[in-house]
Amino acid sequence: MDLFTLVRREVAEGVLLVLDDIDPVHRQCVGVVQQLLMASPVVCMAVSTA
């Protein structure tokens, strides 16, 4: 199961996705966050950098 399927399945119960210390993979994380929000705009995200 991929991340997008998991988020769509669990969004009815509420999802908080935490991405911590994304500096080394910043560009990849931006793309993932954009795709997730487009697929399921009610997902809550907390993103941090070092």
C-alpha positions as CSV (number, residue, x, y, z in Angstrom):
1,M,0.0,0.0,0.0
2,D,1.4,3.4,-0.9
3,L,1.2,6.5,1.2
4,F,-1.5,8.2,-0.9
5,T,-3.8,5.2,-0.5
6,L,-3.2,5.0,3.2
7,V,-4.0,8.7,3.7
8,R,-7.2,8.5,1.6
9,R,-8.3,5.5,3.6
10,E,-7.5,7.0,7.0
11,V,-8.6,10.6,6.4
12,A,-12.2,9.9,7.6
13,E,-10.6,9.2,11.0
14,G,-8.3,12.1,10.9
15,V,-4.6,12.1,9.9
16,L,-1.7,14.1,11.0
17,L,1.4,13.6,8.9
18,V,4.6,14.7,10.5
19,L,7.7,15.3,8.4
20,D,10.7,16.1,10.6
21,D,14.1,17.4,9.5
22,I,13.3,17.5,5.8
23,D,16.4,19.6,4.8
24,P,18.3,16.7,3.1
25,V,15.2,15.8,1.0
26,H,13.4,19.2,0.8
27,R,12.6,19.1,-2.9
28,Q,11.1,15.6,-2.7
29,C,9.1,16.4,0.4
30,V,7.6,19.5,-1.3
31,G,6.3,17.3,-4.2
32,V,4.9,14.7,-1.8
33,V,3.1,17.3,0.3
34,Q,1.6,19.0,-2.8
35,Q,0.4,15.7,-4.1
36,L,-1.1,14.6,-0.7
37,L,-2.9,17.9,-0.3
38,M,-4.3,17.8,-3.8
39,A,-5.5,14.2,-3.2
40,S,-6.9,14.8,0.2
41,P,-7.1,18.5,1.3
42,V,-8.3,17.7,4.8
43,V,-5.0,16.1,5.8
44,C,-3.1,18.0,8.5
45,M,0.7,18.2,8.2
46,A,3.5,19.3,10.4
47,V,6.8,19.9,8.6
48,S,10.0,20.9,10.2
49,T,13.6,21.7,9.2
50,A,16.7,21.4,11.2
